[in-house]
Amino acid sequence: MKLSIVIPHHNGKKLIFECLESLFRNTSIQNFETIVVDNLSTDNSADQAKENFPQIKLLKADSNLGYSGGCNFGAKIAKGEYIIFLNNDTLHTNNWIEELISFLDNNPHAGAAQPKILNAINKDTFDYAGGAGGYIDKYCFPFVRGRLFNTLEKDSNQYENAKKIFWASGAAFIIRRKLLTELNYFDNIYFAYMEEIDLCWRLQAMGWGVWNVPTSKIYHYGKQTIKENSFKSHYLNHRNSWILFIKNSPSFEKGFMIIKRFILDQMAVVYSIFSFDVNRLLAIFASHIWLILNLRLLINARLNNHLRHHKIDLIYKRSIALDYFFKRKKYFHQIFE
């Protein structure tokens, strides 16, 4: 079998129905399977999806496994040479899957790839999650071509070249199944947010490239399962950024990078206070408490991650937060191209 598509799902009948209808309408591929992993939905949406789209394989988890756990659950029964991980709040364009498969078929050095991801509501604007490909700075703050923090670019064909990127968005990306198995799947410690960055980091350490393929295009609603600007959203973002940093950072520069990273968090605290963002403020403190309570777990994760010793290109050597907020660099081309 050429392809398996894994869709983690947690509530939202309209979302999963629109996603599946769009998916099956926009591909001519015959030999593929679609696996929907239900993360303990409470609205019967997964069962109704199976009734309306009997061709899907429905897996039901006994608990909410999050994005990472849900994807792993589905991937472990997948039979395809390639696996596409797909959010349930995406809409698709004609032959977007064929373009991704063709790219991997014709580029044996590429291990994973993502489509161009635009916003499902403002269709001429890059989406927050993925845009035209993800990057990361040395403090493990992620950013994308087409979006720096809350500045979203209009798509005026400025990123139409296939380009090697640091990470592919979990909203939609394709990976060779044999590589996913070698990497031992997503790291479940993340639950949601940044697990795809961790996976792509490890993939590159093995010598494989991650690419953006702009001839493939989808639309993404975003922030549907975990609401935007909620405590949970901020908490997972701050916590997981630290996990990524501690687990994968190639060097802490004798501890100075840890101090600098903590100072950046304190700047976020000050920003939260002045912007009256209580959710963000509480989430930062909660993430720090989690880090303290799980320090041994994080140290073990770093010690066991031998891939971090491999040289990785495309890590931005400065702080994207300082460039954005203090140097007023609002667009990707100002900092990377």
N, C-alpha and C positions, 0 to 999 in steps of 0.2 A: 504494500500500500504506500502511496506517495506521501499522503498528508493526513495528519490528525489536527483537529482544531479543539482546543480546550478553553471552555468559558466558565470561569467561576461565577457563581450567582448567589445573591442574598436579597430576596424580596424585590418586588417591582415587576408586575405582570406586563405593563406597557413596555418597559425597557427591554425585557428578554424577548417579547413577541416582535418588536420592531427590529431588534438586532438579528434574530434568526431569519425573519422574512427578508431583510436586506441582504444577509449573508447568502442565502440560497438563490436569490434573484440575480446576484452580481458575480457569479462564477459559473464557468462552463465545465469545470473539472468534475469528472465522474467518480474517480477512485479516491475518495476521502471520507473520513469519519468526523462527526461532530460530537464532542463529549461535553455535556453540561454538568458541572459539579455544583450541587445545591448545598450551600453552607447554612443548613438549618433554617431555611426560610419559614416564616410564620403565616404567609398569605396564600399558600397553595399555588403559587405562581409556577413553580417548577413542574408540578404534576399537570397543570393546565398546558404548559409548554409542550410536554411530552404528548398530550392528547392532540394538540394542534400541529405538532411537527413530529410525527412518529418515527422519522428517520434518525432523530438524535438518540444518543446513548445518555441516559440520565443516571448519575451517581448521587447518592444522598449521604452526606456526612452526618455523624452523630452529634457534632458540635460545629460551631462557626470556626472554621480553620483559617479564616482570613484569605488574602490573595495567595500568599506563598503556599500555605497548606492545601488550599483548594486546587491550585495549579498542580502541585505535586501529586495529589490524589488522582487527578485525571491523567497526568502524564505517565504515571506508572502502569497504566493499562493501555496506553496509546500504542498503535501498531505502525504509524506512519514513519517514513524516512525523515520527514520534517514534521515539526510541531509548531503550530501558531497558537500563541496565548492571546486571548482576546477578551477585552472587557465587555460586559453585557450592556453598556451604555454607548455602543458605537454604531455608526451607520457607514455604509460602504459604497464604493464606486465600482464600475464595471472592470472586471479583470484585475482588481488590486491583488488578489491572491496569486494569479498567474505571473504577475510582474515580480513578486517576491521569490517565487519558486524559480523562475527563469534566472534571476540574479544569482541565487545560490548555485544553481546548476552550472552557470557559466563562470563562476568565481570560486574555485575550489579553496581559496585561502580565506574566504568569508565564512565565519561560523554562525553569525546571526545578522538579522537585518530588520529594519522597521520601515513602514510607509511614512509618507508625509501625513501628519495628523493636524487637521484643522478643527475649529470649534463647530459643534453641531448647530449652534444657534446663530452665531456670527460666522457664516461659512467662508468669508474672505479673510478671516483672522486665524493665525496659528493658535493651536490649543495649548493650554497651560501644561498639560502632561504630554510632553514628547516633541511637539513642534516638528522641526526638521532634523531632529537628532540631539541627543543629550551629551553634556560635558560635565566636568566636575573640577572644583579648585582644590588646592592642596589641603584645605581644611574640611573637605568633603561636603561642601555646599554645592548642590547640583544646579545646573542651568541648561538651557536649550537654545539651539538656533531658532530664533523667532520669538523667544520669551526670556527676558531677564526679570526675575522676581514678578512684579505685577505689571510690567510693561510688555504688552502683547503687540507684535508686529502684524501689519496687514500682509497678506501673501500677494506680492507683486512679482512672483517668479524669480525672486532673488536667491533662492536656494534650490535651483533646479538641477544641480549637478549631484550625481551619486557621490557620497563622501564618507570617508571613514569617521566614525564618531566614537565617543567613549562608552555610552550606554544607549540601549534601545528601550523605548518606553513599554512598560507593562500593559499599556492600553491596547497595544497590538504589536507583536513582533514574531518573527519566525526564527527557529533555531534547529540545527541538526540534532536529531534525537540521540544519536550515539554520543554526541558531546555533552548533552544534558545529563545523560546517564553517567558519563565519566566525571562530571562535576558534582554528582550526587544531588542534583536538583537544586531548587531554591533553599536557602537557609531559613528554616521556620522561625528563627528568633525575631525576624522583622515583623511578622504577621501581615502588615500592609505598609506600603511606601518603602521604596529604595531597595527592596529585595532584588529587583531587576538590575540595579546598578551593581550590587554585590556579585550577582551572577555574571554580568558582562565583564567585571573586573577580573574575576577568576578565569573567564574564558580567554581574555587577552593575555593573561599570564601564561596560558598554555600555548600562546603563539597564534591565536585565531583573531581575525579582524571582525569588528562590528560596524555595520554600514547603515546609512540612510538611503532609501531608494525612492526618489521623489516621483517616479512614474507610477508608483503605487500610492493611492490616496484614500484616506478614510476620514470620517468626522466623529468627534468624541464630545459627549455632553460633559462628563467629568463631575466629580464631587457628588455622585448620586448615592453611593452606599455609605460613605462617611462624609457628612456635610461640610462644606467649606467654612473655614473660620470657627469651627467647633473646637471645644477643648480636646476631643479625641484626635482631630486632624492635626492640631498644633503639637500635641503631645507625641504622636507617632513620628511626625516630621523631625522634631528636635531630638527625641530619643534615638531614632534610627540613624540620623546623621552622625551622632556620637558612636553608635555601634559600628557603623561603616568606617569611621575614622580610627577607632581603636583596633578593630580587627584587621584592616587592610592598609593603613598608611605605611608606606615603605620606611619612613624614618620619622622619629619624634624630635630630632635635632636636640638630643640630650634633655628632653623635657620641655624645651622652649615652645614647641608647637602646641603642646597641650595647654600651656599657660595662655598663649595667644588665642587658641580656640575658645578657652573659657572666657577671655575678655570679650570676644565677639558675642558670646551668649549674654554677657552683662550689658552689652550695647543693645541687644534685642530686648532685654528687660527694661531698660530706660525708654526705648521706643514704645514698648507696650504701655508703660505708665503714662507717657505724654499723649498717646493716642487712645487712652482709656480702654485698651484691649485686655480685659480681665481674663478672657479665655487663654490668650497667648501667655500672659504673665504666669498664671497658675500652671499652665502646661510646661513651661520651661522649668519651674521649680520641681514639678512632679517628675519630669524626665531626669533631673539631676538626682533625685532620691532613688529612682529606679537604678541608675548607674552605680550609685554607692552600694545599694543592696545586692547588686549582681556583678560586683567587681571581679570576683573570682571566675565567674562564667565568662566574662569578657576577656580576662587575661588568658584563660585556656583557649578561647576562640582564636586569639592572636598567636599564641604559641603553636597551635595546631595548623595554622594557615601558612604553610610553607610557600605558597604561591606569591605571597607579598614580596618576596625577595627578588622576583623577576622585574626587570625594568619595564615600565608601562609608559607609553607615549600618551600625549593628549591631555595630561593633567595640567590644568591651568596653574601657573607658578605663583600667582598672586592671590589676593582675596577678592572674590567676585562681589562680596558684600561691601567692602571698602570702595571698590571701583564704582559700584552702582550708587551707593548712598552719599559718598563724599566726593568722588571725582566726577559724578554725574554722567557716567557712561551707561546709557540706557539701552543701547542696541548691540546685538551680537557683533556686528562688524567693527564696532569701536574697540572691542577688547580681544578679538581672536583672529580677525582676518585683515 
